[in-house]
Amino acid sequence: MYKFLADFALIAHLAFIIFVLLGGLLLLRWPRLVWLHLPAMAWAVFVELAGWVCPLTPLENHLRMLAGVGEYQGDFIGRYLLPLVYPAGLTPRVQLLLAGMVILFNLIIYALVVRGQRRAS
């Protein structure tokens, strides 16, 4: 049961990260989700900038320990996402380009949402 709960915590963690990164797309269909998306983005940015560990990481590790599977070192992002996001050989210039694309992508989404709201009213 503890392993199942640890896996569920991992899936919830990943779902939260995906929502933070891509949740703006949901606003095109459900604009009221902005009240969930903006606080989720603010929390994620705050946790990263403050150097905190997301509360889901110690919860998952504790559940894995109770299941006898063993915990991992570091945080969720360092363990699972950094190897995907920052593969070996990724240059700072490419990182800057990717960051700019993410910002631009979200700005476009939010502009479309605002434009759609103005047309609806």
WOQUIUR-V211781 format. One record per run of one state. SS is the DSSP state (h for helix, s for strand, l for the rest). FROM is the first residue (numbers start at 1). TO is the last residue. If there is no record, write none. Layout:
SS FROM TO
SS FROM TO
This chain:
l 1 1
h 2 22
l 23 23
h 24 27
l 28 30
h 31 50
l 51 54
h 55 67
l 68 75
h 76 85
l 86 91
h 92 120
l 121 121
